[in-house]
Amino acid sequence: MTENTITLQSTLTCPECGHATTQTMPTDFCQWFYKCTACGAVLKPLPGDCCVFCSYATVPCPPRQEGKDCCG
């Protein structure tokens, strides 16, 4: 039996300036907005995604990793 491990660290990349930063994803809520620390752009999820991690990060949010509806 294989245990599924949830990854909480994900690298967000700003689509405006390309700045990347590693963040810890929340496990108890969706992060709908993220302000880029380099250029100040406010990131919002792309259509069809529920959070900024699903849209702009290297690892999707914890619910998606578990195969559930995103933050639903």
Sequence and secondary structure as in RCSB ss.txt:
>XXXX:A:sequence
MTENTITLQSTLTCPECGHATTQTMPTDFCQWFYKCTACGAVLKPLPGDCCVFCSYATVPCPPRQEGKDCCG
>XXXX:A:secstr
        EEEEE TTT  EEEEE  SSS    EE TTT  EE   TT SSHHHHHBSS  HHHHTTS TT 
